[in-house]
Amino acid sequence: MLPYPQIDPVAVSLGPLQIHWYGLMYLIGIGGAWLLASRRLHRFDPSWDKDKLSDLVFWVAMGVIVGGRLGYVLFYDLASYINDPTLIFQVWKGGMSFHGGLLGVLLCTWIFARRNGKKFFELMDFIAPFVPIGLGAGRIGNFINAELWGKATDVPWAMVFPTDPQQLARHPSQLYQFALEGVALFVILWIYSSKPRPTMAVSGLFAVCYGIFRFIVEFVRVPDAQLGYLAFGWLTMGQVLCVPMILIGLGMIAWGYRHEPAKASA
């Protein structure tokens, strides 16, 4: 068993002002995405400058934060937030939904594309390879918060999390998700998108890979206490939300390669 590294969730404390690692992870994810996107900006559209990219990043970030928070409220713990609506604003305690964030990003990207004369999926294909940076950073934030841990296990790398009332050795599922949703997904998409691909193909590959990775990790991750397992003694809300992602992603890839075969072979 590995010792859990005791990290104060508060990174900086200046009197009443506290800056949490969880929030800093979002800044790291957004900043890292902006930096790498700037390297591919000229290839995406030579007429765009970094001010335009900054506008896009702002819109996407708002979609992530607002959509992620509302998604968690709606999908995972609606009753608690109805009882105390102020909990919605306590984002430093965690409680963000990837699938809600994805819906927020889709909406904001659609609006931004319309305002800037771009096709929606053309813009989504540009954005998709940078999303894993934020996903990976967010999982590190979960790990520092000692939340979303896994099931009890006897694997050599199991950890006892300080927030676990049972104090059992558990899978560090946050690190599994960091490795898959962050590192592996970034490498796959970065390499795949380095060459011209049919419209929708990059976005579709993101949806398929994320859906598969998340579905797998959910088998060793403890479901949210207020929901538990939805069926069969193993099916979680995360898995339910990933199934349509995988199917839609496969459909997008198939559509792209069928309608743009010349670009696919470029």
Secondary structure, DSSP 8 states (H G I E B T S, - for coil): --------SEEEEETTEEEEHHHHHHHHHHHHHHHHHHHHHHHH-TT--HHHHHHHHHHHHHHHHHHHHHHHHHHT-HHHHHH-GGGGG-GGG----HHHHHHHHHHHHHHHHHHTT--HHHHHHHHGGGHHHHHHHHHHHHHHTT-S-B-B---TT-EE-TT-TT--EE--HHHHHIIIIIIIHHHHHHHHTTS---TTHHHHHHHHHHHHHHHHHTTTB---TTT---BTTTB-HHHHHHHHHHHHHHHHHHHHHHH-HHHHT-
